[in-house]
Amino acid sequence: MAKQLAKRDIKAQYRQSLLGILWALIPVFINALVWILLQRSGAVKLTDTLIPYPVYVLIGTTIWSIFGECLAMPITTVNANIGIITKINFEKEALISLGFIKLLFNLLIKLGLIILVLSVYQILPSSSIFFFMPLLLLTMLFFVAIGTLLAPIGVLYADISRMIPIAMQLLMYTCPVLYVLPKEGFLRQIMMYNPLSYFIIDVRNTLTGFYVEHWFYWLGAFVFTGIIALLAMLVYRVSMPIITERMSA
């Protein structure tokens, strides 16, 4: 069922669009382009990124957009299928599977952009590239789990879904998405205490010829994500019948 719904939604998403799947890339490209122009013009002074800045910022914003989509997906998917939820009796976990399939489709599109950028700048990954997908999928699962925990409230109150993009935009400036970790200062302290910083640093490293720097962090993230995922599915399973009843009223 999840596969059929995902196929339907993907086709509907791009059927009446001249640019088609490019819409998955345009927001990322524009956001990165703004910072590339600011850096090139000298309006913003940035620390050396060790790799060409366009590569650094495009990979950073692309990965960050994936994180945001994962966080918003459970609420978006449930809201988009309210009609089915109230009329058909089925396992509601299928909606999370549906959303994850669509996330993977968008991921393939964005990976195409990353591969193109790496090719243009002739950046060859090291052996750490083999850790890219496991680390990225673990991070995606983390954000999906958090989004699933928020889904019962987010479905009932639209404020949550409106806050997510705002919160992710603010958090982006507290992570080394657009610039490297400062050597000192208040911003460095914020980034050091922000666990999302390590997601960005190591996932980008695996693509650009550097090595994973925070293995102990990833071990902790694996355990924590597993606990959050189990808790999220428990909350989701218990709350969905109540939400379905309220929607049908």
C-alpha positions in Angstrom: 0.0 0.0 0.0 2.8 2.4 0.9 4.5 1.8 -2.5 1.3 2.4 -4.4 0.5 5.6 -2.5 4.1 6.8 -2.9 4.0 6.2 -6.7 0.7 8.1 -6.9 2.0 11.1 -4.9 5.3 11.3 -6.8 3.5 11.4 -10.1 1.0 13.9 -8.9 3.7 16.1 -7.4 5.5 16.6 -10.8 2.7 16.0 -13.3 1.6 19.6 -13.8 5.1 21.2 -13.5 7.3 22.4 -16.3 10.5 22.1 -14.3 9.5 18.7 -12.7 12.0 17.2 -10.4 14.1 20.3 -10.5 11.8 21.8 -7.9 13.5 19.5 -5.4 16.8 21.2 -6.1 15.8 24.9 -6.7 15.4 25.9 -3.1 18.7 24.3 -2.1 20.5 25.9 -5.1 19.1 29.4 -4.4 20.0 29.3 -0.7 23.6 28.1 -1.6 23.9 30.7 -4.4 23.2 33.6 -2.1 26.0 32.5 0.3 28.4 31.8 -2.6 27.8 35.4 -4.0 28.2 36.9 -0.5 31.5 35.1 -0.1 32.8 35.9 -3.6 31.9 39.6 -3.2 33.7 39.9 0.1 30.5 41.0 1.9 30.9 38.1 4.3 34.3 37.0 5.5 34.5 33.3 6.0 37.2 31.0 7.3 38.9 28.7 4.8 36.8 25.6 4.2 39.6 23.4 2.9 37.5 22.5 -0.1 36.1 25.0 -2.6 33.4 27.0 -0.9 30.7 26.3 -3.5 31.2 22.6 -2.9 31.1 23.1 0.9 27.9 25.2 0.9 26.0 23.2 -1.7 26.7 19.9 0.1 25.9 21.5 3.4 22.6 23.0 2.3 21.6 19.9 0.4 22.1 17.7 3.4 20.4 20.2 5.7 17.3 20.2 3.3 17.1 16.4 3.6 17.1 16.7 7.4 14.3 19.3 7.3 12.2 17.1 4.9 12.6 14.1 7.3 11.5 16.1 10.3 8.4 17.5 8.5 7.5 14.3 6.7 5.3 12.5 9.3 3.0 15.5 9.9 2.9 16.3 6.2 2.1 12.7 5.2 -0.6 12.2 7.7 -2.3 15.6 6.8 -2.1 14.8 3.1 -3.9 11.5 3.6 -6.6 12.5 6.0 -9.3 11.4 3.5 -7.9 7.9 3.4 -7.3 7.7 7.2 -11.0 8.4 8.0 -12.5 6.1 5.3 -10.2 3.1 5.2 -9.1 0.9 8.0 -5.4 0.1 7.6 -2.2 0.0 9.6 -1.3 3.7 10.0 2.4 2.9 10.1 2.1 2.5 6.3 1.9 6.3 6.1 5.4 6.6 7.6 6.7 4.1 5.1 5.0 6.0 2.4 6.7 9.2 3.5 10.1 7.5 3.8 9.8 6.1 0.2 9.2 9.7 -1.0 12.1 10.9 1.0 14.4 8.3 -0.6 13.2 9.4 -4.1 14.0 13.1 -3.3 17.3 11.9 -1.8 18.3 10.3 -5.2 17.7 13.6 -7.0 19.8 15.5 -4.5 22.6 13.0 -4.6 22.7 13.6 -8.3 23.3 17.3 -7.6 26.1 16.4 -5.2 27.8 14.0 -7.6 27.6 16.7 -10.3 29.2 19.3 -8.1 32.0 16.9 -6.9 32.7 16.1 -10.6 32.9 19.7 -11.7 35.4 20.5 -8.9 37.2 17.2 -9.4 37.0 16.2 -5.8 37.6 12.5 -5.2 36.1 10.8 -2.1 38.4 8.7 0.1 37.5 5.3 1.5 35.2 7.0 4.0 32.6 7.3 1.2 31.5 3.8 2.3 30.2 5.4 5.5 28.2 8.0 3.7 24.9 6.2 3.3 24.9 4.5 6.7 25.5 7.8 8.5 23.1 9.7 6.3 20.3 7.0 6.8 20.9 7.0 10.5 20.5 10.8 10.6 17.4 10.6 8.4 15.9 8.0 10.8 16.7 10.3 13.8 14.8 13.2 12.2 11.9 11.0 11.1 11.6 9.7 14.6 11.5 13.2 16.1 8.9 14.1 13.4 6.8 11.1 14.3 6.8 12.0 17.9 5.5 15.5 17.0 3.0 14.1 14.5 0.0 13.6 16.9 0.2 17.2 18.0 1.2 18.5 14.6 -1.8 16.9 12.9 -4.2 18.6 15.4 -2.4 21.9 15.5 -1.0 23.5 12.3 1.4 25.6 14.4 3.8 22.7 14.6 4.2 22.3 10.9 4.6 26.0 10.4 7.3 26.2 13.1 9.4 23.3 11.7 10.8 25.2 8.7 11.4 28.3 10.9 13.2 26.3 13.5 15.3 24.4 10.9 16.3 27.7 9.3 17.5 29.1 12.7 19.3 25.9 13.6 21.1 26.0 10.3 23.1 29.0 11.5 24.1 27.2 14.7 25.7 24.3 12.6 28.6 24.3 10.2 26.3 24.2 7.2 27.4 27.5 5.6 30.7 28.1 7.3 33.2 26.0 9.3 33.4 25.6 13.0 35.0 28.8 14.4 38.3 28.5 16.2 37.0 30.5 19.2 34.1 32.6 20.4 30.5 32.3 21.4 29.3 30.8 18.1 31.9 28.0 18.5 30.5 27.1 21.9 27.0 27.0 20.5 28.1 24.7 17.6 30.1 22.4 19.9 27.0 21.9 22.1 24.7 21.4 19.1 24.6 17.7 18.3 23.4 18.4 14.8 26.9 20.0 14.0 28.5 16.5 14.1 25.9 15.1 11.7 26.8 17.8 9.2 30.6 17.6 9.7 30.9 13.9 9.3 28.4 13.3 6.6 30.1 16.1 4.5 33.5 14.6 5.3 32.6 11.3 3.9 31.8 12.9 0.5 34.8 15.2 0.3 37.8 13.0 0.9 38.0 13.5 4.7 37.4 11.0 7.5 34.7 10.5 10.1 35.9 12.5 13.1 33.3 11.6 15.8 32.9 7.9 16.0 31.9 7.9 19.7 29.3 10.5 18.9 27.8 8.2 16.2 27.7 5.2 18.5 25.7 7.3 21.0 23.5 8.6 18.1 22.8 5.0 17.0 21.6 4.0 20.5 19.7 7.2 21.0 18.0 7.1 17.6 16.9 3.5 18.2 15.3 4.4 21.5 13.6 7.5 20.0 12.4 5.5 17.0 10.8 2.8 19.2 9.2 5.5 21.5 8.0 7.4 18.4 6.3 4.4 16.9 4.7 3.5 20.2 3.3 7.0 20.6 2.2 7.0 17.0 0.4 3.7 17.3 -1.4 4.7 20.4 -2.4 8.2 19.3 -3.5 7.5 15.7 -6.8 5.8 16.6 -7.7 8.8 18.7 -6.7 11.2 16.0 -8.7 9.2 13.4 -11.7 9.4 15.6 -11.4 13.1 16.1 -11.0 13.6 12.3 -14.1 11.5 11.6 -16.2 13.5 14.1 
